[in-house]
């Protein structure tokens, strides 16, 4: 026997279907869904992948045109400018604008992202590259491992980095390789501070500049990001609690005392590691102390 559904009498109101709250789906879940979809596309046969990526490019171009129109209209009005600045503080809006190139991270953040994308290649050849400084149109890097002292590796690395920077950071026109120092805070080392207590020497405390993330590499391939805000020093594993991507290229807001992940816009409290974008996420801390002006870390605590 067929089952029929009751029909409401004419004029009777139908109970509304409760809408899904936007907050029910976190930014982290949306970002993960995008990453998963892109990963699935990369696994498609070449012809299917080409069509899918062409559709992605076309949709992004369509959305960018509309977003640019909205931003221009907001910027044309004094109150609109204020609203625009407030909107960009939202991690979701910031990520959307950054994705379409409407807002750009600072030069150092974009350089750090370009180096990070190149890192798997350099490490596969037994070497690595570390961002030392950005001054005007010049990038200063330090080479380590097989890349250090090998002219062929240095040229290959420089060419790869220059090619990446052409599109991502066109403001950079020169790359200078800083020679490795036999001693100093920038050395990637795992020197024990004293026997059997687990503490290792890090950089000089003065090397960590207020408001600028400092990346410190451990000998086992892991890295720590050191943050100084005013007189406070904090150490966190250099991995966003969202997808585990490095955050040393992030932007620090000294007034809010937060660091924003350069990949998807997640904001973390510099002092507590708490994620203000997705409360269930948290940076993982590394014990830190300063002895005679030298930072010491205890990564295996």
C-alpha positions, 0 to 999 in steps of 0.5 A: 500500500502506498504511503501518503503524506498529510496535506495541510488544510488551505490557509494553514501555516507550514512550520518553517524549516530551520536554516543552517546557521553559518556559524555551524560550518567553521572557516576551518571546515570550509577551508578543509573542504576546498583543500580536499576538493583541489586534491581530488581534482589533482588526482583526475585524469589530465583532460578532466583535471584541465577542464575542472581547473579551467572552470575554477579559473573562470569562476574565480575571475567572475567573482573577482570582477564583482568583488572589485566593483564592491570594493571600489564602491566602498572606497568611494564613500568615507563611511564605506572605507570604514566598513571595508576596514572592519570587513577585512578584519574578519578572517573569512573576508580577508582570506577571500580578498587575499585569494583574489589579490584584492588585498595583499600581505606585506612583502615579507609575508609573501616572500616567506610563502614563496620560500615555503613553496620552494622548500620541498624541492630544496630539502629533496636535494639535501639543502634548505633556504632561510629568509634572513631579511627583506630590505627594499627590493632586495631579499637576503637568504641563507643557504644550508645543507647541500646548497651551502658551498655548492655553486651549482645548487646555489644557482639552481636555487636562486633561479627557482626562487627568482622565478617564483618571486616574479609572479608572487612578489614582483617588488623583489628584484635582487636576491643576496645570499648571506654567508653562513657564520661559524658562530651566531644565533642564525645557525641551525643547531641542536646544542645541548645547554647542559647534559640530560636536561633537554634544553637546547640553545636557540638564537640570541634574544635580541635577534627576535625583533618585536612584532616580527616572527622569527623562524628557528630550525631544529636539526631534526627538520622541525621548526619553531616560531619565536614571537616577541610582543613588547617584552614578552617572548613566546615559542610555538611549533611552526605549524598552524593548528588548521592544516599544519602549514608554517606561520612564520610568514604571518602578520603580527598585530601588536595592538591586538597581540595576535598573529594571522596565518598567511595561508588561510587567515586564522588568527592566534593569540601570540601569548596563549596560542589560542585560535580566535578564528576556530576556538577548537584549534590551538598552537602547540607551545615549546618551553622557552627560557632566556639564559645570559641573553640566549634563548633556550628551548625544550622541544621534547618536553 
